[in-house]
Amino acid sequence: MGFLSSLLGIGGGIIHVPALASMLNFPIHVATATSHAILAVMALSSTIVHMIQGSFWEGWQTAVCIGGGVIVGAQLGAGLSHRVKPKGIIIALAGALLIVGVRLLFAK
């Protein structure tokens, strides 16, 4: 999944969630949470590599701001996820896939 998402230049969640839900029969809420856990591990490992290489420190202020937004957004998303029906998550994911598809068609 990581190779395919990086090849397409997209986030892996758009690929993880449908694969977990359709191929492995995960409930959509579990598939979404599992996808987020996978992406968190990948982001942490990437951050560590960038720190070791020294490229992280060039824009650390931006990274801290984004990290703060991610922490707040994750809490809000987790709270809202209990209110969203599985069909709503699937529709939102389908919309995100449509947007990615259109962007890929018109990418230079």
The first five atom37 places (N, CA, C, CB, O) and aatype in JSON, in Angstrom:
{
  "aatype": [12, 7, 13, 10, 15, 15, 10, 10, 7, 9, 7, 7, 7, 9, 9, 8, 19, 14, 0, 10, 0, 15, 12, 10, 2, 13, 14, 9, 8, 19, 0, 16, 0, 16, 15, 8, 0, 9, 10, 0, 19, 12, 0, 10, 15, 15, 16, 9, 19, 8, 12, 9, 5, 7, 15, 13, 17, 6, 7, 17, 5, 16, 0, 19, 4, 9, 7, 7, 7, 19, 9, 19, 7, 0, 5, 10, 7, 0, 7, 10, 15, 8, 1, 19, 11, 14, 11, 7, 9, 9, 9, 0, 10, 0, 7, 0, 10, 10, 9, 19, 7, 19, 1, 10, 10, 13, 0, 11],
  "atom_mask": [
    [1, 1, 1, 1, 1],
    [1, 1, 1, 0, 1],
    [1, 1, 1, 1, 1],
    [1, 1, 1, 1, 1],
    [1, 1, 1, 1, 1],
    [1, 1, 1, 1, 1],
    [1, 1, 1, 1, 1],
    [1, 1, 1, 1, 1],
    [1, 1, 1, 0, 1],
    [1, 1, 1, 1, 1],
    [1, 1, 1, 0, 1],
    [1, 1, 1, 0, 1],
    [1, 1, 1, 0, 1],
    [1, 1, 1, 1, 1],
    [1, 1, 1, 1, 1],
    [1, 1, 1, 1, 1],
    [1, 1, 1, 1, 1],
    [1, 1, 1, 1, 1],
    [1, 1, 1, 1, 1],
    [1, 1, 1, 1, 1],
    [1, 1, 1, 1, 1],
    [1, 1, 1, 1, 1],
    [1, 1, 1, 1, 1],
    [1, 1, 1, 1, 1],
    [1, 1, 1, 1, 1],
    [1, 1, 1, 1, 1],
    [1, 1, 1, 1, 1],
    [1, 1, 1, 1, 1],
    [1, 1, 1, 1, 1],
    [1, 1, 1, 1, 1],
    [1, 1, 1, 1, 1],
    [1, 1, 1, 1, 1],
    [1, 1, 1, 1, 1],
    [1, 1, 1, 1, 1],
    [1, 1, 1, 1, 1],
    [1, 1, 1, 1, 1],
    [1, 1, 1, 1, 1],
    [1, 1, 1, 1, 1],
    [1, 1, 1, 1, 1],
    [1, 1, 1, 1, 1],
    [1, 1, 1, 1, 1],
    [1, 1, 1, 1, 1],
    [1, 1, 1, 1, 1],
    [1, 1, 1, 1, 1],
    [1, 1, 1, 1, 1],
    [1, 1, 1, 1, 1],
    [1, 1, 1, 1, 1],
    [1, 1, 1, 1, 1],
    [1, 1, 1, 1, 1],
    [1, 1, 1, 1, 1],
    [1, 1, 1, 1, 1],
    [1, 1, 1, 1, 1],
    [1, 1, 1, 1, 1],
    [1, 1, 1, 0, 1],
    [1, 1, 1, 1, 1],
    [1, 1, 1, 1, 1],
    [1, 1, 1, 1, 1],
    [1, 1, 1, 1, 1],
    [1, 1, 1, 0, 1],
    [1, 1, 1, 1, 1],
    [1, 1, 1, 1, 1],
    [1, 1, 1, 1, 1],
    [1, 1, 1, 1, 1],
    [1, 1, 1, 1, 1],
    [1, 1, 1, 1, 1],
    [1, 1, 1, 1, 1],
    [1, 1, 1, 0, 1],
    [1, 1, 1, 0, 1],
    [1, 1, 1, 0, 1],
    [1, 1, 1, 1, 1],
    [1, 1, 1, 1, 1],
    [1, 1, 1, 1, 1],
    [1, 1, 1, 0, 1],
    [1, 1, 1, 1, 1],
    [1, 1, 1, 1, 1],
    [1, 1, 1, 1, 1],
    [1, 1, 1, 0, 1],
    [1, 1, 1, 1, 1],
    [1, 1, 1, 0, 1],
    [1, 1, 1, 1, 1],
    [1, 1, 1, 1, 1],
    [1, 1, 1, 1, 1],
    [1, 1, 1, 1, 1],
    [1, 1, 1, 1, 1],
    [1, 1, 1, 1, 1],
    [1, 1, 1, 1, 1],
    [1, 1, 1, 1, 1],
    [1, 1, 1, 0, 1],
    [1, 1, 1, 1, 1],
    [1, 1, 1, 1, 1],
    [1, 1, 1, 1, 1],
    [1, 1, 1, 1, 1],
    [1, 1, 1, 1, 1],
    [1, 1, 1, 1, 1],
    [1, 1, 1, 0, 1],
    [1, 1, 1, 1, 1],
    [1, 1, 1, 1, 1],
    [1, 1, 1, 1, 1],
    [1, 1, 1, 1, 1],
    [1, 1, 1, 1, 1],
    [1, 1, 1, 0, 1],
    [1, 1, 1, 1, 1],
    [1, 1, 1, 1, 1],
    [1, 1, 1, 1, 1],
    [1, 1, 1, 1, 1],
    [1, 1, 1, 1, 1],
    [1, 1, 1, 1, 1],
    [1, 1, 1, 1, 1]
  ],
  "atom_positions": [
    [[0.82, -1.19, 0.0], [0.0, 0.0, 0.0], [0.86, 1.26, 0.0], [-0.93, 0.0, 1.2], [0.56, 2.23, -0.69]],
    [[1.94, 1.22, 0.79], [2.83, 2.38, 0.85], [3.47, 2.68, -0.48], [0.0, 0.0, 0.0], [3.59, 3.84, -0.87]],
    [[3.89, 1.64, -1.19], [4.51, 1.83, -2.5], [3.51, 2.42, -3.48], [5.07, 0.49, -3.04], [3.83, 3.36, -4.2]],
    [[2.29, 1.87, -3.5], [1.28, 2.34, -4.44], [0.89, 3.79, -4.14], [0.04, 1.45, -4.38], [0.76, 4.6, -5.06]],
    [[0.7, 4.11, -2.87], [0.3, 5.48, -2.55], [1.42, 6.47, -2.86], [-0.1, 5.59, -1.08], [1.15, 7.58, -3.32]],
    [[2.67, 6.08, -2.6], [3.76, 7.01, -2.92], [3.96, 7.12, -4.42], [5.06, 6.56, -2.25], [4.35, 8.18, -4.91]],
    [[3.71, 6.06, -5.14], [3.8, 6.09, -6.6], [2.79, 7.07, -7.19], [3.6, 4.69, -7.18], [3.08, 7.77, -8.16]],
    [[1.59, 7.09, -6.6], [0.54, 7.99, -7.08], [0.62, 9.38, -6.46], [-0.82, 7.38, -6.8], [-0.06, 10.3, -6.91]],
    [[1.44, 9.54, -5.44], [1.57, 10.84, -4.79], [0.37, 11.2, -3.93], [0.0, 0.0, 0.0], [0.01, 12.37, -3.83]],
    [[-0.25, 10.19, -3.32], [-1.43, 10.42, -2.49], [-1.2, 9.83, -1.11], [-2.7, 9.79, -3.15], [-0.26, 9.07, -0.9]],
    [[-2.06, 10.18, -0.17], [-2.01, 9.58, 1.15], [-2.47, 8.13, 1.09], [0.0, 0.0, 0.0], [-3.32, 7.78, 0.27]],
    [[-1.92, 7.31, 1.93], [-2.23, 5.89, 1.9], [-3.61, 5.53, 2.39], [0.0, 0.0, 0.0], [-4.11, 4.45, 2.08]],
    [[-4.25, 6.41, 3.17], [-5.57, 6.11, 3.72], [-6.61, 5.85, 2.66], [0.0, 0.0, 0.0], [-7.52, 5.05, 2.86]],
    [[-6.48, 6.52, 1.53], [-7.43, 6.32, 0.44], [-7.32, 4.91, -0.12], [-7.19, 7.35, -0.67], [-8.27, 4.4, -0.71]],
    [[-6.18, 4.28, 0.06], [-5.99, 2.91, -0.41], [-6.23, 1.92, 0.73], [-4.59, 2.73, -0.99], [-6.83, 0.87, 0.52]],
    [[-5.75, 2.25, 1.94], [-5.88, 1.32, 3.07], [-7.32, 1.01, 3.41], [-5.19, 1.89, 4.27], [-7.68, -0.16, 3.56]],
    [[-8.14, 2.03, 3.55], [-9.5, 1.83, 4.04], [-10.32, 0.93, 3.11], [-10.2, 3.18, 4.19], [-10.93, -0.02, 3.6]],
    [[-10.36, 1.19, 1.8], [-11.12, 0.27, 0.95], [-10.55, -1.16, 0.96], [-11.16, 0.8, -0.48], [-11.3, -2.13, 0.92]],
    [[-9.22, -1.27, 1.0], [-8.61, -2.61, 1.01], [-8.97, -3.36, 2.29], [-7.08, -2.51, 0.87], [-9.33, -4.53, 2.24]],
    [[-8.89, -2.69, 3.43], [-9.22, -3.34, 4.69], [-10.7, -3.69, 4.76], [-8.85, -2.44, 5.86], [-11.07, -4.76, 5.24]],
    [[-11.55, -2.79, 4.26], [-12.99, -3.03, 4.33], [-13.46, -4.09, 3.35], [-13.73, -1.74, 4.07], [-14.28, -4.94, 3.69]],
    [[-12.94, -4.05, 2.12], [-13.46, -4.99, 1.12], [-12.72, -6.33, 1.11], [-13.37, -4.37, -0.25], [-13.35, -7.38, 1.02]],
    [[-11.4, -6.3, 1.2], [-10.63, -7.54, 1.11], [-10.6, -8.32, 2.43], [-9.22, -7.24, 0.66], [-10.65, -9.55, 2.45]],
    [[-10.51, -7.59, 3.52], [-10.38, -8.24, 4.82], [-11.65, -8.17, 5.67], [-9.23, -7.63, 5.59], [-11.67, -8.64, 6.81]],
    [[-12.71, -7.58, 5.11], [-14.01, -7.49, 5.78], [-13.96, -6.79, 7.13], [-14.59, -8.87, 5.95], [-14.69, -7.17, 8.05]],
    [[-13.1, -5.78, 7.26], [-13.08, -4.97, 8.48], [-14.31, -4.09, 8.48], [-11.77, -4.12, 8.58], [-14.7, -3.6, 7.42]],
    [[-14.94, -3.86, 9.63], [-15.98, -2.82, 9.69], [-15.33, -1.48, 9.33], [-16.65, -2.75, 11.13], [-14.16, -1.26, 9.62]],
    [[-16.07, -0.59, 8.7], [-15.5, 0.63, 8.16], [-14.85, 1.5, 9.24], [-16.58, 1.43, 7.43], [-13.82, 2.12, 9.0]],
    [[-15.45, 1.55, 10.43], [-14.84, 2.33, 11.51], [-13.49, 1.73, 11.94], [-15.8, 2.41, 12.72], [-12.54, 2.46, 12.22]],
    [[-13.42, 0.42, 11.98], [-12.16, -0.25, 12.35], [-11.13, -0.06, 11.24], [-12.4, -1.77, 12.62], [-9.96, 0.17, 11.52]],
    [[-11.57, -0.15, 9.98], [-10.65, 0.05, 8.85], [-10.07, 1.46, 8.87], [-11.38, -0.21, 7.51], [-8.89, 1.65, 8.61]],
    [[-10.91, 2.44, 9.17], [-10.45, 3.82, 9.23], [-9.44, 4.01, 10.36], [-11.64, 4.78, 9.4], [-8.4, 4.64, 10.16]],
    [[-9.74, 3.48, 11.53], [-8.82, 3.61, 12.66], [-7.51, 2.87, 12.39], [-9.48, 3.07, 13.94], [-6.44, 3.37, 12.74]],
    [[-7.59, 1.7, 11.78], [-6.38, 0.94, 11.46], [-5.53, 1.69, 10.45], [-6.75, -0.46, 10.91], [-4.3, 1.72, 10.57]],
    [[-6.16, 2.3, 9.47], [-5.44, 3.09, 8.49], [-4.7, 4.25, 9.15], [-6.4, 3.61, 7.42], [-3.55, 4.53, 8.82]],
    [[-5.36, 4.91, 10.08], [-4.72, 6.02, 10.78], [-3.52, 5.53, 11.6], [-5.73, 6.72, 11.7], [-2.5, 6.21, 11.67]],
    [[-3.66, 4.36, 12.22], [-2.54, 3.82, 12.99], [-1.36, 3.51, 12.08], [-2.98, 2.54, 13.75], [-0.21, 3.78, 12.44]],
    [[-1.63, 2.93, 10.92], [-0.57, 2.63, 9.95], [0.13, 3.91, 9.52], [-1.14, 1.89, 8.72], [1.36, 3.98, 9.48]],
    [[-0.66, 4.93, 9.19], [-0.09, 6.19, 8.74], [0.69, 6.91, 9.84], [-1.19, 7.1, 8.21], [1.67, 7.59, 9.56]],
    [[0.26, 6.76, 11.1], [0.99, 7.37, 12.21], [2.38, 6.75, 12.34], [0.21, 7.22, 13.52], [3.36, 7.46, 12.55]],
    [[2.45, 5.43, 12.21], [3.75, 4.75, 12.29], [4.64, 5.18, 11.13], [3.57, 3.2, 12.28], [5.83, 5.43, 11.31]],
    [[4.07, 5.27, 9.94], [4.84, 5.69, 8.77], [5.33, 7.13, 8.93], [3.99, 5.56, 7.49], [6.47, 7.44, 8.58]],
    [[4.48, 8.01, 9.44], [4.87, 9.41, 9.63], [5.98, 9.52, 10.68], [3.66, 10.26, 10.05], [6.91, 10.31, 10.52]],
    [[5.89, 8.74, 11.75], [6.92, 8.77, 12.77], [8.26, 8.29, 12.21], [6.51, 7.9, 13.96], [9.29, 8.91, 12.45]],
    [[8.23, 7.19, 11.47], [9.49, 6.69, 10.91], [10.09, 7.68, 9.9], [9.27, 5.32, 10.24], [11.3, 7.86, 9.85]],
    [[9.24, 8.31, 9.11], [9.73, 9.31, 8.16], [10.32, 10.52, 8.88], [8.59, 9.77, 7.22], [11.35, 11.05, 8.46]],
    [[9.68, 10.94, 9.95], [10.19, 12.08, 10.71], [11.55, 11.77, 11.32], [9.2, 12.46, 11.82], [12.45, 12.61, 11.31]],
    [[11.7, 10.56, 11.84], [12.98, 10.16, 12.43], [14.08, 10.16, 11.36], [12.87, 8.77, 13.08], [15.19, 10.62, 11.61]],
    [[13.76, 9.64, 10.17], [14.75, 9.63, 9.09], [15.15, 11.06, 8.72], [14.2, 8.9, 7.86], [16.34, 11.34, 8.55]],
    [[14.17, 11.95, 8.6], [14.48, 13.34, 8.27], [15.29, 14.02, 9.37], [13.18, 14.13, 8.02], [16.15, 14.86, 9.08]],
    [[15.02, 13.68, 10.62], [15.8, 14.25, 11.72], [17.25, 13.78, 11.65], [15.17, 13.86, 13.09], [18.18, 14.57, 11.84]],
    [[17.44, 12.51, 11.37], [18.8, 11.96, 11.28], [19.56, 12.58, 10.11], [18.74, 10.43, 11.12], [20.74, 12.89, 10.23]],
    [[18.87, 12.76, 8.98], [19.52, 13.35, 7.8], [19.75, 14.84, 7.94], [18.69, 13.08, 6.57], [20.54, 15.43, 7.2]],
    [[19.06, 15.46, 8.88], [19.25, 16.89, 9.1], [18.28, 17.77, 8.35], [0.0, 0.0, 0.0], [18.27, 18.98, 8.58]],
    [[17.46, 17.22, 7.48], [16.54, 18.05, 6.7], [15.32, 18.48, 7.5], [16.1, 17.3, 5.46], [14.63, 19.43, 7.12]],
    [[15.03, 17.8, 8.59], [13.87, 18.15, 9.42], [14.04, 19.52, 10.06], [13.65, 17.09, 10.5], [13.09, 20.29, 10.18]],
    [[15.26, 19.82, 10.47], [15.5, 21.01, 11.27], [15.37, 22.3, 10.48], [16.86, 20.94, 11.89], [15.31, 23.38, 11.08]],
    [[15.33, 22.24, 9.16], [15.17, 23.45, 8.35], [13.81, 24.09, 8.53], [15.39, 23.13, 6.88], [13.7, 25.31, 8.54]],
    [[12.78, 23.29, 8.69], [11.42, 23.82, 8.82], [10.71, 23.26, 10.03], [0.0, 0.0, 0.0], [9.53, 22.94, 9.95]],
    [[11.41, 23.15, 11.15], [10.83, 22.52, 12.32], [9.63, 23.29, 12.87], [11.87, 22.39, 13.39], [8.72, 22.68, 13.45]],
    [[9.61, 24.61, 12.69], [8.47, 25.39, 13.18], [7.19, 24.99, 12.46], [8.73, 26.9, 13.01], [6.14, 24.85, 13.08]],
    [[7.3, 24.8, 11.16], [6.14, 24.37, 10.38], [5.7, 22.98, 10.82], [6.46, 24.38, 8.87], [4.5, 22.72, 10.96]],
    [[6.66, 22.1, 11.04], [6.33, 20.73, 11.47], [5.63, 20.73, 12.82], [7.61, 19.88, 11.54], [4.7, 19.95, 13.03]],
    [[6.06, 21.58, 13.73], [5.43, 21.65, 15.05], [4.0, 22.17, 14.92], [6.24, 22.56, 15.99], [3.09, 21.66, 15.57]],
    [[3.8, 23.17, 14.09], [2.44, 23.71, 13.87], [1.52, 22.67, 13.25], [2.49, 24.97, 12.98], [0.38, 22.5, 13.68]],
    [[2.02, 21.97, 12.24], [1.21, 20.93, 11.61], [0.93, 19.81, 12.61], [1.94, 20.36, 10.36], [-0.19, 19.31, 12.68]],
    [[1.94, 19.44, 13.39], [1.75, 18.4, 14.4], [0.68, 18.77, 15.42], [0.0, 0.0, 0.0], [-0.13, 17.93, 15.81]],
    [[0.68, 20.02, 15.84], [-0.35, 20.49, 16.77], [-1.73, 20.4, 16.15], [0.0, 0.0, 0.0], [-2.69, 19.98, 16.81]],
    [[-1.84, 20.79, 14.89], [-3.12, 20.68, 14.2], [-3.57, 19.25, 14.04], [0.0, 0.0, 0.0], [-4.76, 18.95, 14.14]],
    [[-2.63, 18.36, 13.81], [-2.96, 16.94, 13.68], [-3.49, 16.39, 15.0], [-1.73, 16.14, 13.23], [-4.46, 15.63, 15.01]],
    [[-2.86, 16.76, 16.09], [-3.31, 16.27, 17.4], [-4.72, 16.75, 17.71], [-2.33, 16.73, 18.52], [-5.57, 15.97, 18.14]],
    [[-4.97, 18.03, 17.48], [-6.32, 18.57, 17.72], [-7.33, 17.94, 16.76], [-6.32, 20.12, 17.56], [-8.41, 17.53, 17.18]],
    [[-6.97, 17.86, 15.48], [-7.88, 17.27, 14.5], [-8.18, 15.81, 14.75], [0.0, 0.0, 0.0], [-9.29, 15.34, 14.5]],
    [[-7.19, 15.08, 15.24], [-7.41, 13.66, 15.54], [-8.42, 13.49, 16.66], [-6.08, 12.98, 15.91], [-9.26, 12.6, 16.62]],
    [[-8.34, 14.34, 17.67], [-9.29, 14.26, 18.78], [-10.7, 14.6, 18.3], [-8.87, 15.2, 19.92], [-11.67, 13.93, 18.67]],
    [[-10.81, 15.64, 17.48], [-12.13, 16.01, 16.94], [-12.68, 14.9, 16.05], [-12.04, 17.33, 16.15], [-13.86, 14.56, 16.13]],
    [[-11.82, 14.36, 15.2], [-12.26, 13.28, 14.3], [-12.7, 12.04, 15.05], [0.0, 0.0, 0.0], [-13.7, 11.42, 14.69]],
    [[-11.96, 11.68, 16.09], [-12.33, 10.51, 16.88], [-13.68, 10.73, 17.56], [-11.25, 10.2, 17.93], [-14.5, 9.82, 17.64]],
    [[-13.91, 11.93, 18.04], [-15.19, 12.23, 18.68], [-16.34, 12.21, 17.69], [0.0, 0.0, 0.0], [-17.43, 11.74, 18.0]],
    [[-16.09, 12.74, 16.49], [-17.15, 12.77, 15.47], [-17.4, 11.41, 14.83], [-16.79, 13.78, 14.39], [-18.5, 11.16, 14.32]],
    [[-16.43, 10.54, 14.85], [-16.57, 9.26, 14.15], [-17.69, 8.41, 14.73], [-15.26, 8.49, 14.21], [-18.26, 7.58, 14.02]],
    [[-18.01, 8.6, 16.0], [-19.09, 7.82, 16.61], [-20.46, 8.29, 16.12], [-19.02, 7.93, 18.13], [-21.45, 7.56, 16.24]],
    [[-20.51, 9.48, 15.57], [-21.78, 10.03, 15.1], [-22.02, 9.77, 13.62], [-21.82, 11.51, 15.36], [-23.14, 9.95, 13.13]],
    [[-20.98, 9.36, 12.9], [-21.1, 9.15, 11.46], [-21.4, 7.68, 11.19], [-19.8, 9.6, 10.73], [-20.75, 6.79, 11.74]],
    [[-22.38, 7.44, 10.35], [-22.73, 6.06, 9.99], [-21.7, 5.53, 8.99], [-24.17, 5.99, 9.39], [-21.08, 6.3, 8.25]],
    [[-21.52, 4.21, 8.96], [-20.55, 3.63, 8.03], [-20.78, 4.05, 6.57], [-20.6, 2.12, 8.11], [-19.81, 4.27, 5.84]],
    [[-22.03, 4.18, 6.16], [-22.32, 4.59, 4.79], [-21.79, 6.0, 4.52], [-23.84, 4.53, 4.52], [-21.33, 6.29, 3.41]],
    [[-21.86, 6.88, 5.51], [-21.34, 8.24, 5.35], [-19.82, 8.24, 5.15], [0.0, 0.0, 0.0], [-19.29, 9.03, 4.37]],
    [[-19.14, 7.35, 5.87], [-17.68, 7.25, 5.71], [-17.35, 6.75, 4.31], [-17.08, 6.31, 6.78], [-16.42, 7.25, 3.68]],
    [[-18.1, 5.77, 3.83], [-17.85, 5.22, 2.49], [-18.11, 6.28, 1.43], [-18.74, 3.99, 2.24], [-17.35, 6.38, 0.47]],
    [[-19.16, 7.07, 1.59], [-19.46, 8.13, 0.63], [-18.35, 9.18, 0.64], [-20.83, 8.79, 0.95], [-17.93, 9.64, -0.42]],
    [[-17.88, 9.56, 1.83], [-16.78, 10.54, 1.92], [-15.52, 9.99, 1.28], [-16.51, 10.92, 3.39], [-14.8, 10.71, 0.59]],
    [[-15.24, 8.71, 1.49], [-14.07, 8.09, 0.9], [-14.2, 8.03, -0.62], [-13.86, 6.68, 1.47], [-13.22, 8.27, -1.34]],
    [[-15.39, 7.72, -1.11], [-15.61, 7.71, -2.56], [-15.4, 9.1, -3.15], [-17.03, 7.2, -2.89], [-14.84, 9.24, -4.24]],
    [[-15.85, 10.13, -2.44], [-15.63, 11.5, -2.89], [-14.15, 11.85, -2.94], [0.0, 0.0, 0.0], [-13.68, 12.49, -3.87]],
    [[-13.42, 11.41, -1.91], [-11.98, 11.66, -1.88], [-11.29, 10.94, -3.04], [-11.37, 11.21, -0.53], [-10.38, 11.49, -3.66]],
    [[-11.7, 9.71, -3.32], [-11.13, 8.97, -4.45], [-11.43, 9.67, -5.78], [-11.67, 7.54, -4.48], [-10.58, 9.7, -6.67]],
    [[-12.62, 10.22, -5.91], [-12.98, 10.96, -7.12], [-12.08, 12.18, -7.29], [-14.45, 11.39, -7.08], [-11.6, 12.45, -8.39]],
    [[-11.87, 12.9, -6.21], [-10.99, 14.09, -6.27], [-9.58, 13.69, -6.66], [-10.98, 14.82, -4.91], [-8.95, 14.35, -7.49]],
    [[-9.07, 12.61, -6.06], [-7.72, 12.14, -6.4], [-7.65, 11.74, -7.87], [-7.31, 10.95, -5.5], [-6.68, 12.05, -8.56]],
    [[-8.67, 11.04, -8.35], [-8.7, 10.63, -9.74], [-8.68, 11.82, -10.7], [0.0, 0.0, 0.0], [-7.95, 11.81, -11.69]],
    [[-9.46, 12.83, -10.4], [-9.5, 14.03, -11.24], [-8.14, 14.74, -11.2], [-10.64, 15.01, -10.76], [-7.64, 15.19, -12.23]],
    [[-7.55, 14.83, -10.02], [-6.23, 15.46, -9.91], [-5.19, 14.7, -10.7], [-5.81, 15.56, -8.44], [-4.33, 15.31, -11.34]],
    [[-5.25, 13.39, -10.68], [-4.3, 12.58, -11.44], [-4.48, 12.77, -12.95], [-4.44, 11.11, -11.07], [-3.51, 12.77, -13.7]],
    [[-5.72, 12.92, -13.37], [-5.98, 13.13, -14.8], [-5.4, 14.44, -15.3], [-7.48, 13.11, -15.07], [-4.93, 14.53, -16.43]],
    [[-5.43, 15.46, -14.45], [-4.97, 16.78, -14.88], [-3.6, 17.17, -14.35], [-5.95, 17.81, -14.46], [-3.19, 18.32, -14.48]],
    [[-2.88, 16.21, -13.75], [-1.53, 16.48, -13.24], [-0.58, 16.65, -14.4], [-1.06, 15.35, -12.3], [-0.72, 16.0, -15.44]],
    [[0.39, 17.52, -14.23], [1.36, 17.76, -15.29], [2.52, 16.84, -15.16], [1.85, 19.19, -15.27], [3.45, 16.89, -15.97]]
  ]
}
